[in-house]
């Protein structure tokens, strides 16, 4: 009889562990999805260049970026 109690407690512990781990993974992905764009933006501003196109922000101003974009069309 006591063996059933031990197995029941072990099963309950294992189920709780699995559910908690799954919940933690979901929360981790949600947090990463929320902070990743901000982290990339911060890194881009600190380095002074665009991560996507690797264009240096110190060389060109915003007005020059718009005119070069229009010239490529």
Secondary structure by P-SEA (a helix, b strand, c coil): caaaaaaaaaaaaaaaaaaaaaaaaaaaaaaaaacaaaaaaaaaaaaccccccccccccccaaaaaaaaaaac
